[in-house]
C-alpha cells in the first residue's frame, strides 16, 4: 500500500520540480499540496532512485532534479 502511495507522491514532487532550478521542501509541499509525511515518503523514493539531489541552504532543505 505505501509503495504505491510513495510512487504517486514522488510523481507529484517530480511535477513540482520539473522546469525549476530546484525548490525548498516548503515550496514543494505548497506546489504539490502535500503534508509532511507524504512529502518525506515521496522524497525518500526519489532519493533512493537517484532522481533528486538535496542540500542544506541556510537551514532549508533544497531539492533539485538530477
C-alpha positions in Angstrom: 0.0 0.0 0.0 2.7 2.5 1.0 4.8 1.5 -2.0 2.1 2.6 -4.4 1.5 5.9 -2.4 5.2 6.6 -2.4 5.3 6.3 -6.2 2.3 8.6 -6.6 3.7 11.2 -4.3 7.1 11.0 -6.0 5.3 11.8 -9.2 3.7 14.9 -7.7 7.1 16.1 -6.4 8.6 15.5 -9.8 6.0 17.6 -11.5 6.5 20.4 -8.9 10.3 20.4 -9.5 10.1 20.0 -13.3 11.2 23.2 -15.1 12.7 24.7 -12.0 16.3 25.2 -10.7 15.1 23.5 -7.5 12.8 24.2 -4.6 12.8 24.1 -0.9 10.7 21.4 0.8 8.3 24.1 1.9 7.8 25.2 -1.7 7.4 21.6 -2.8 4.7 21.0 -0.1 2.8 24.0 -1.3 3.1 23.4 -5.0 2.2 19.7 -4.7 -0.3 20.2 -1.9 1.4 17.6 0.4 1.6 17.1 4.1 4.9 16.5 5.8 4.7 12.7 6.0 3.8 12.3 2.3 6.5 14.7 1.2 9.1 12.7 3.1 7.7 9.4 1.7 7.9 10.7 -1.9 11.3 12.4 -1.4 12.7 9.2 0.0 11.6 7.3 -3.1 13.2 9.9 -5.4 16.4 9.9 -3.4 16.7 6.1 -3.5 16.2 6.2 -7.3 18.8 8.9 -7.7 16.3 11.2 -9.3 16.9 14.2 -7.0 19.7 15.8 -5.0 19.4 17.7 -1.8 21.4 20.2 0.1 21.1 22.4 3.1 20.8 26.0 2.2 20.6 28.4 5.1 18.8 25.8 7.3 16.3 24.8 4.5 16.4 21.6 2.5 16.8 22.5 -1.2 15.8 19.8 -3.7 16.5 19.6 -7.4 16.1 17.1 -10.2 19.2 15.3 -11.3 
